[in-house]
Structure formats: C-alpha cells, structure tokens
Amino acid sequence: MTASLPLSVVVPVFNEEGNVASLVREIVAALRGVTDFEIVYVDDCSKDGTVAALQALKAEAPELRVVRHIKNSGQSTATRTGVKAARGAWIATLDGDGQNDPADIPKLLAKRDASGPEVKLFAGWRVNRRDTGSKRWASKAANAIRSRMLRDSTPDTGCGIKLFERDAFLDLPYFDHMHRYLPALMQRAGWQTVSVPVNHRHRASGVSKYNNLNRALVGVSDLRGVSWLIKRSRVTRVEEV
C-alpha cells in the first residue's frame, strides 16, 4: 500500500466501551491542525458495546476508521492488523484503555523531525506510572531482565504509545506479543530507537486485560525467542550498481 497520509494513529481495543469516546476526542484535539492523520481502531472481537460506540463517533470524527477481528487474536495481532490497514507513512500507537496521553503524539513527532533517518522508532517512557504497586514492581523487574538479555537500551518497552515508520514495522518478524519487543526488533533490523518521556494516567473505565502472572509466563519464552532472533540476525546494506 502506498502511503497517502503522513500519520495513522492505531488503537487496538478489547472491551473498552467506556474509554473509546474520550480517547478519540483527545486524539482529534491533539492532532487537528498539527498534521493530516487518520485514526484506525482495531476491535479484537469485543463482547461489549465497543464497536457501536466507535460507529457513533464517526459523525464527529471523520478521521476515524474501524476494523474488527472475527475472533479474539491478541494485542500484537490487532496492532499489526491496524498497521497493515493504515494509510500513513508513520504510525503512532496508543493503548485503548486511555492511560496513554494523545497529547504526547506531537512530542514524538517533534522528536522524529529532529532526528536522523536511521531512527525508525520513538518509544514512550512512562516516568511517572499510574498503575498499582504490584504492576509497577513487576514491570520494573521485567524491564531489567529484558534489558540485560536483549541489550536494547530501552527503559520501558511495554509503554503503549510509540511512533514508528510503517514500512520498517512490517519488515519485522511477526509473532504473538511482539509489541513488547519493538525496540529490540527494530535494532535487530539495523535501525536506531529513541525513548521519550511521556505522560501516564489512571485507567478511567473498564479493567486491565493482563495480570502479572500471564505476562511473566509468556515473557520467559518470548525473551528466549527474541534473544535467539538477535543472535541469528544479519544486517546487510544494499546499493544499486
């Protein structure tokens, strides 16, 4: 697909009926007048009124598009679905729970514009997290282990707000939970990444779809797999002659 817009905001959601209206309005407020953009919501087969709420928002937010999974497939698959459907050359991602602040997207765009073309990912860094103590502790431990194994120099790889080049993302190896390892995967592909401090907020509605145990269980095998991918990678620059 040829990019026809400078930016697409991709938001994967599952049962977030109470959060979609406020988040869509905040995205629009943050980006109208800043850049041409679209908003691509990917509904991961929600069981509540998420899709109906999104449909109702289209009248006030013509930038909004909605695609829906026929079966629940997880956040990484929903993110990739949104990126593949997107018409933007660059992608900004947000978690659908409203904890990421859309007002940070212009900050990421400004950081991109001040950086060289070798930087393909600008990752949010939640310096003041608004989660429970157990979540903050688990995240800190997981980030420390990941950083030691993968050496990706990223303090907060799990932050949902990111800005990356669409083509670079679609070149990455795809697997479930890959969204937690984007800095390491981008670096494996030969690109540079930058972490940018961003705002973090309390969840206003609904419940988290993850807990510390299920994150830890999948994290062990994922870390081993990504570590293997990095060790087996070969980056070759090409020139036309």
Buried (B, 14 or more C-beta within 10 A) or exposed (E): EEBEBEBBBBBBBBBBBBBBBEBBBBBBEBBEEEBEBBBBBBBBBBEEBBBEBBEEBEEEBEBBBBBBBEEBBBBBBBBBBBBBBBBBBBBBBBBBBBBBBBBBBBBBBEBBEEEEEEBBBBBBBBEEBEBEEEBEEBBEEBBEBBBEBBEBEBBBBBBBBBBBBBEBBBEBEEBEBBBBBBBBBBBBBBBBBBBBBBBBBEBEEBEEBEEBEEBEEBBEEBBEBBBEBBEEEEEEEEEEE
